Amino acid sequence: MASVLVVEDDQFVRSALIRHLTDASHTVRSVGTALEALREVAHFRFDVVILDLGLPDLDGSEALKMLRGITDVPVIIATARDDETEIVRLLNDGADDYLTKPFSVEHLSARMAAVLRRSGAGGAAEAPLSRVIRVGGLAIDPLRRQAELDGAPLDLTRREFDLLTFLAGRPGVVVPRKELLAEVWQQSYGDDQTIDVHLSWLRRKLGETAARPRYLHTLRGVGVKLEPPQAGLEPPQ
């Protein structure tokens, strides 16, 4: 079953969705604002997000763009708007599907199943490799999507894992930000802040900071590289 984030400010609709999804054996978390949704996807893994457009703090279409900046989790738009132009725009902005309110629970279940089938195919950044990547104390298994640091498992989001795997596959090589956007985010252009945010989260989980890097090194105006810590520069045990 799937892990689902419901983003809906109408308490009645929200409760009904939670009840239906829980009854269908899905794991459900729910929030009522766009900012809460961004925090949720930054800290938890979800298989699908159901996103209402009429949120109190930010229009759902803007929330969708911000979500796409930090995650590629499938997003199903739930909206009372039925304007074809807007629906096309939402799909072009990264929505995986949409439902026009009111909708039945059976319709939602069918759309969710279709989206989950498609997302299960994976993308270029998730292509499984046949070996474990080792850089210093890092061990990354792309096939099982597991990573360890000094023998301890790392709890990484989907995008964090993809970013770490891509850089670890090129140890010591400075990767331009444009290449990271193309290969990890599958975007030909984007905001550098997206990369900076993910690097910051990744550094925190690797026990380092930008000022005192161990594995991740940023070369201002050039790119990012991952390499093992230099001898004598390991933090005290």
C-alpha positions as CSV (number, residue, x, y, z in Angstrom):
1,M,0.0,0.0,0.0
2,A,1.0,3.6,-0.5
3,S,2.2,6.4,1.7
4,V,0.0,9.4,1.0
5,L,0.1,13.1,1.9
6,V,-3.3,14.8,1.7
7,V,-3.0,18.6,1.3
8,E,-6.5,20.0,1.9
9,D,-7.8,22.9,4.1
10,D,-11.5,21.9,4.1
11,Q,-11.7,19.8,7.3
12,F,-14.8,17.9,6.1
13,V,-13.2,16.9,2.8
14,R,-9.9,16.2,4.5
15,S,-11.4,13.8,7.1
16,A,-13.3,12.0,4.3
17,L,-10.2,11.5,2.3
18,I,-8.2,10.3,5.4
19,R,-11.0,7.8,6.3
20,H,-11.2,6.4,2.8
21,L,-7.5,6.1,2.3
22,T,-6.9,4.5,5.7
23,D,-9.7,2.1,5.0
24,A,-7.9,1.1,1.9
25,S,-4.8,0.3,4.0
26,H,-2.8,3.3,2.9
27,T,-0.6,5.2,5.3
28,V,-1.9,8.8,5.5
29,R,-0.5,12.1,6.7
30,S,-2.5,15.3,6.2
31,V,-1.9,19.1,6.3
32,G,-4.0,22.2,5.6
33,T,-1.5,24.6,4.1
34,A,1.2,24.7,1.4
35,L,4.0,25.5,3.8
36,E,3.1,22.5,5.9
37,A,3.1,20.4,2.8
38,L,6.6,21.5,1.8
39,R,7.9,20.7,5.3
40,E,6.3,17.2,5.1
41,V,7.8,16.2,1.8
42,A,11.2,17.5,3.0
43,H,11.2,15.2,6.0
44,F,9.1,12.2,5.0
45,R,8.9,9.9,2.0
46,F,5.6,9.7,0.2
47,D,4.4,7.7,-2.8
48,V,1.8,10.2,-3.8
49,V,0.5,13.7,-2.8
50,I,-3.1,14.7,-3.2
51,L,-3.0,18.5,-3.5
52,D,-6.0,20.9,-3.2
53,L,-5.6,24.2,-5.2
54,G,-7.6,26.4,-2.8
55,L,-5.1,26.6,0.1
56,P,-5.3,29.5,2.6
57,D,-1.6,30.5,2.5
58,L,-0.6,29.9,-1.2
59,D,-2.5,28.9,-4.3
60,G,-2.0,25.2,-5.1
61,S,-0.5,26.0,-8.5
62,E,2.3,27.9,-6.8
63,A,2.6,25.1,-4.2
64,L,3.0,22.6,-7.0
65,K,5.9,24.5,-8.5
66,M,7.6,24.7,-5.1
67,L,7.0,21.0,-4.5
68,R,8.6,20.2,-7.8
69,G,11.6,22.1,-6.7
70,I,12.3,19.7,-3.9
71,T,10.7,16.4,-4.9
72,D,9.5,14.4,-7.8
73,V,6.8,12.5,-5.8
74,P,3.7,12.0,-8.0
75,V,1.1,14.8,-7.4
76,I,-2.6,14.4,-8.1
77,I,-4.4,17.8,-8.2
78,A,-7.8,17.9,-6.5
79,T,-9.7,21.0,-7.7
80,A,-13.1,22.5,-8.2
81,R,-11.8,24.4,-11.2
82,D,-12.6,22.8,-14.5
83,D,-11.0,25.3,-16.9
84,E,-9.2,23.3,-19.5
85,T,-6.4,25.9,-20.0
86,E,-5.6,25.8,-16.3
87,I,-5.6,22.0,-16.1
88,V,-3.2,21.8,-19.1
89,R,-0.9,24.4,-17.4
90,L,-0.9,22.4,-14.1
91,L,0.0,19.2,-16.0
92,N,2.8,21.1,-17.8
93,D,4.0,22.4,-14.4
94,G,4.5,18.9,-13.1
95,A,1.2,17.5,-11.9
96,D,0.8,13.8,-12.7
97,D,-3.0,13.8,-12.8
98,Y,-6.0,15.8,-11.6
99,L,-9.5,15.2,-10.3
100,T,-12.4,17.7,-10.5
101,K,-14.4,18.1,-7.3
102,P,-16.7,16.5,-6.3
103,F,-15.3,13.1,-7.1
104,S,-16.0,9.6,-5.8
105,V,-13.7,7.5,-3.7
106,E,-13.7,4.9,-6.5
107,H,-12.5,7.5,-9.0
108,L,-9.7,8.6,-6.6
109,S,-8.6,5.1,-6.0
110,A,-8.4,4.4,-9.8
111,R,-6.4,7.6,-10.5
112,M,-4.1,6.8,-7.6
113,A,-3.5,3.2,-8.8
114,A,-2.7,4.5,-12.3
115,V,-0.2,7.2,-11.0
116,L,1.5,4.7,-8.7
117,R,1.9,2.2,-11.6
118,R,3.6,4.9,-13.7
119,S,5.8,6.1,-11.0
120,G,6.9,2.6,-10.2
121,A,8.7,2.5,-13.6
122,G,11.3,5.0,-12.2
123,G,13.4,7.5,-14.1
124,A,16.9,8.0,-15.3
125,A,18.1,9.1,-11.9
126,E,16.8,5.9,-10.4
127,A,18.3,3.5,-12.9
128,P,19.6,0.6,-10.9
129,L,23.3,-0.2,-11.0
130,S,24.9,-3.6,-10.4
131,R,27.4,-2.5,-7.8
132,V,27.6,-0.8,-4.4
133,I,29.3,2.6,-4.7
134,R,32.0,3.1,-1.9
135,V,33.6,6.5,-1.2
136,G,35.4,6.7,2.1
137,G,32.9,5.6,4.8
138,L,30.0,5.9,2.4
139,A,28.4,2.8,0.9
140,I,25.5,3.4,-1.6
141,D,23.5,0.6,-3.1
142,P,21.5,2.0,-6.0
143,L,19.7,-1.2,-6.7
144,R,18.2,-1.4,-3.2
145,R,18.2,2.4,-2.8
146,Q,20.1,2.2,0.5
147,A,23.0,4.3,1.8
148,E,25.2,3.9,4.8
149,L,27.8,6.2,6.5
150,D,30.4,4.4,8.5
151,G,28.1,1.4,8.8
152,A,25.1,3.4,10.0
153,P,22.1,3.7,7.6
154,L,21.2,7.1,6.2
155,D,17.6,8.2,6.2
156,L,17.5,10.0,2.9
157,T,14.6,11.4,0.8
158,R,14.2,10.2,-2.7
159,R,15.9,13.3,-4.2
160,E,18.7,13.3,-1.6
161,F,19.5,9.7,-2.4
162,D,19.5,10.5,-6.2
163,L,21.8,13.5,-5.6
164,L,24.2,11.6,-3.4
165,T,24.3,8.6,-5.8
166,F,25.0,10.8,-8.8
167,L,27.9,12.6,-7.1
168,A,29.3,9.4,-5.5
169,G,29.4,7.8,-8.9
170,R,31.9,10.5,-10.0
171,P,34.2,10.8,-6.9
172,G,36.5,13.8,-7.0
173,V,34.9,15.2,-10.2
174,V,33.5,18.7,-10.0
175,V,29.9,18.5,-11.4
176,P,28.4,21.7,-12.8
177,R,25.1,22.7,-11.3
178,K,23.6,22.7,-14.8
179,E,24.5,19.0,-15.1
180,L,23.0,18.3,-11.7
181,L,19.7,19.9,-12.7
182,A,19.7,17.9,-16.0
183,E,20.6,14.5,-14.5
184,V,19.1,14.5,-11.0
185,W,16.1,16.8,-11.5
186,Q,15.6,16.2,-15.3
187,Q,15.4,19.9,-15.8
188,S,17.2,21.9,-18.5
189,Y,17.1,25.0,-16.2
190,G,16.2,25.9,-12.7
191,D,17.0,27.8,-9.5
192,D,20.4,27.1,-7.9
193,Q,18.7,27.5,-4.5
194,T,17.0,24.1,-5.1
195,I,20.5,22.5,-5.3
196,D,21.7,24.5,-2.3
197,V,18.8,23.4,-0.1
198,H,19.3,19.7,-1.0
199,L,23.0,19.9,-0.4
200,S,22.3,21.5,3.0
201,W,20.0,18.7,4.0
202,L,22.5,16.1,2.7
203,R,25.4,17.7,4.6
204,R,23.4,17.6,7.8
205,K,22.8,13.9,7.4
206,L,26.4,13.3,6.6
207,G,27.4,15.2,9.8
208,E,29.1,18.1,8.1
209,T,28.5,21.7,7.2
210,A,29.4,23.9,4.2
211,A,32.0,25.6,6.4
212,R,33.5,22.3,7.5
213,P,32.9,19.8,4.7
214,R,33.9,16.2,4.8
215,Y,32.4,14.7,1.6
216,L,30.5,17.5,-0.2
217,H,32.6,20.3,-1.5
218,T,31.1,23.3,-3.3
219,L,33.3,25.3,-5.7
220,R,31.7,28.7,-6.0
221,G,30.7,29.5,-9.5
222,V,31.8,26.1,-10.8
223,G,29.9,23.2,-9.2
224,V,29.9,20.4,-6.6
225,K,32.2,17.4,-6.0
226,L,32.1,14.5,-3.6
227,E,35.3,12.9,-2.4
228,P,36.4,11.0,0.7
229,P,37.7,13.0,3.7
230,Q,41.3,13.7,3.7
231,A,43.5,11.8,6.3
232,G,43.8,13.8,9.5
233,L,40.7,15.9,8.8
234,E,38.2,13.4,10.3
235,P,36.2,14.7,13.2
236,P,37.1,13.5,16.6
237,Q,35.4,10.3,17.7
